């Protein structure tokens, strides 16, 4: 976006967004935008400057129209999108990049918008109205974490609407910050003894032994579930010493990793040998490395509900979701003194997320001095 020079100094800036002129300014701590819908020409710049001067004069005189209706040019039509229609468009936009299970969150929020706002126009939502929605939403049977996340989606939706020229302001800007999420204790990582017992139990089980290598590999690499389920032989080096992690398989859909970043992991000898022994079973480079009992892709929910839960109950080990194998690897790696940057590279995290969500019980965390 290019910023244009003004002939007179003022608080209103003129920019070009998608080859159309746009005004922007801050008033009483709030950011305003006015999309003129005019192409960037010398004549239209004069129109934009005149409109900016009018806004500045009204601000100084105390007659500023916060609805912006006074300042919209005749060729600019106010968005007739309802809040519902706007969010539906946003879902269609996000469907190109997010996972199907993530879209379920968007659809759940859409149902709440329909219940609360009805046919209210997206551009007509004031800060007071979104505050009322936030209060109503917090009265629902949802956790603070979910509420904060969903309000963040609304903030992102309206911001997207501004970029598309559908809206001029974002009343959701501060709403996520109003929801205070209480701190929660991190889940306890599996101990080394528990890891050995779990892997051995899978290897000795009559029904679930087909998952033994899958379980050992997820403990040993800390990969995300979809990354493991979607791993193919073409992702493994010829000698099985390294594996490329750049795709994920979620509900039958293959896509990029959660962070959209690929990484290559150097495997320890034990996992290298395990893959080498399994390699003779591969039909083609596109074959999955780990599969369910009948050779189909592993269904994570079935695996967690049946095999994983039953093995842990049999061993009398406190239940933790299979995903905590990832948390466990990070915790033990940090506990051993590994560089957090290296651990983040191996697991595909950024360093801050790694410490905040996966550090667990590690001896390398800061300690209070003895006074």
GIPE-V748681 format. One record per run of one state. SS is the DSSP state (~ for helix, > for strand, _ for the rest). FROM is the first residue (numbers start at 0). TO is the last residue. Records with the same first field share a line. If there is no record, write none. Layout:
SS->FROM-TO + FROM-TO
This chain:
_->0-0 + 3-11 + 17-18 + 27-28 + 39-40 + 61-67 + 71-80 + 94-98 + 117-119 + 124-125 + 138-142 + 163-173 + 178-190 + 204-207 + 221-223 + 229-230 + 236-240 + 245-245 + 250-251 + 256-261 + 266-267 + 281-286 + 288-298 + 315-322 + 335-338 + 347-349 + 358-370
>->1-2 + 12-16 + 19-26 + 29-38 + 81-81 + 120-120 + 231-231 + 235-235 + 241-244 + 246-249 + 252-255 + 262-265 + 287-287
~->41-60 + 68-70 + 82-93 + 99-116 + 121-123 + 126-137 + 143-162 + 174-177 + 191-203 + 208-220 + 224-228 + 232-234 + 268-280 + 299-314 + 323-334 + 339-346 + 350-357
